Amino acid sequence: MDKIPISMPVVVEGKYDRIKLSSIIDATILTTDGFAVFNNREKRALLRALSKNGIIILTDSDGAGGLIRSHIQSITEPDKIYNLYIPQIAGKEKRKKAPSKAGTLGVEGMDAALLREMFEKFADRHAALEKPRDPITKADFFVDGLTGREGSTARRNQLCMQLSLPQDMTPTALLAAVNLLMSREEYQAAVARLPEG
């Protein structure tokens, strides 16, 4: 069965949720790493930037999932947040020795057909027909003076300011953010606006 193309990023709690969804949808899937999102300023800034165009949140239907969802909503554009909720079904995931504190299945334990049904309304039918996006690479960062050169850190910080991202992002984190936030043409235009180093 084909994956459902979704143009908006999807936010889930952990890597097993991402693994489950990646077999069902063709989308950028970000994890909060549980409660780590509360203290990770890079991830919070990325979520804030992404929410300007819309994000889908799918956390577990327990207390922890509710807290994480609430926190994401408090730091992002509320009118561009699409909340999906899984039903509360008693049970435990196969990989776990014991059920969760709430005793219910999380996203990773949900039936694939149910998850497909939830995401079907967000399907971007045109995405499957579009040519693949030309991603920005580490080589681009090097050529553009964002890594591996004297003054690269300052240049990255200038790009971060331009994109409303936190200062001192690692090159890897900034590269991931740039690829989520803009096309190659938009990236090149942003780099062209940077002062000469």
Residue pairs with C-beta under 8 A, 6 or more apart in sequence:
1 116
2 128
3 23
3 24
3 25
3 26
4 24
4 25
4 26
4 116
4 119
4 120
4 122
4 123
5 25
5 26
5 27
5 123
5 124
5 125
5 127
5 128
6 25
6 26
6 27
6 56
6 119
6 122
6 123
6 124
6 127
7 27
7 124
7 127
8 27
8 53
8 54
8 55
8 56
8 82
8 122
9 27
9 28
9 29
9 30
9 50
9 55
9 56
9 180
10 21
10 25
10 27
10 28
10 29
10 30
10 55
10 56
10 57
10 58
11 29
11 30
11 31
11 32
11 47
11 55
11 56
11 57
11 58
11 59
11 72
12 18
12 21
12 29
12 30
12 31
12 32
12 58
12 59
12 107
13 31
13 32
13 33
13 34
13 59
13 60
13 64
13 65
13 68
13 106
13 107
14 31
14 32
14 33
14 34
14 108
15 31
16 93
16 95
16 108
17 31
17 58
17 106
17 107
17 108
18 29
18 31
19 108
20 107
20 108
20 110
20 112
20 115
21 27
21 29
21 58
21 107
21 115
22 29
23 112
24 112
24 115
24 116
24 119
25 119
26 127
26 128
28 180
30 43
30 46
30 47
30 50
32 43
32 59
32 68
32 72
33 40
33 43
34 64
34 68
35 64
35 67
35 68
36 43
37 43
37 44
37 47
37 68
37 71
37 72
38 71
41 166
42 165
42 166
42 169
42 170
42 173
42 177
44 75
45 164
45 165
45 166
45 177
46 165
46 173
46 176
46 177
46 180
47 55
47 72
47 75
47 76
48 75
48 76
48 77
48 164
49 163
49 164
49 165
49 177
49 181
50 76
50 180
50 181
51 76
51 77
51 80
51 81
52 77
52 80
53 80
54 80
54 81
54 82
55 76
55 80
55 81
55 82
56 82
56 83
56 84
56 119
56 122
57 69
57 72
57 73
57 81
57 82
57 83
57 84
58 84
58 85
58 86
58 107
58 118
59 65
59 66
59 68
59 69
59 107
60 86
60 100
60 102
60 104
60 106
60 107
61 85
61 86
61 87
61 88
61 104
62 88
62 100
62 101
62 102
62 104
62 106
63 101
63 102
64 101
65 106
69 83
72 81
73 81
82 122
84 118
84 119
86 105
86 106
86 107
86 110
86 114
86 115
86 118
87 114
88 102
88 104
89 104
89 105
89 109
89 110
90 99
90 103
90 104
90 105
91 99
91 103
91 104
91 105
91 109
92 98
92 99
92 100
92 103
92 105
92 109
93 105
93 106
93 108
93 109
94 109
95 108
100 106
107 115
133 183
133 184
134 183
134 184
135 179
135 184
136 175
136 178
136 179
136 184
136 187
137 175
138 147
138 171
138 175
140 187
141 147
141 171
141 174
141 175
142 148
142 149
144 155
144 191
145 151
145 152
145 155
145 197
146 152
146 155
146 156
146 159
146 171
146 174
146 191
147 156
147 171
149 197
150 197
151 197
152 171
153 168
154 197
155 194
155 197
156 169
156 171
156 174
157 167
157 168
158 194
158 195
159 174
159 178
159 190
159 191
159 194
160 166
160 167
160 168
160 169
160 174
161 167
162 190
162 193
162 194
163 177
163 178
163 181
163 182
163 190
165 174
165 177
169 177
178 187
182 190
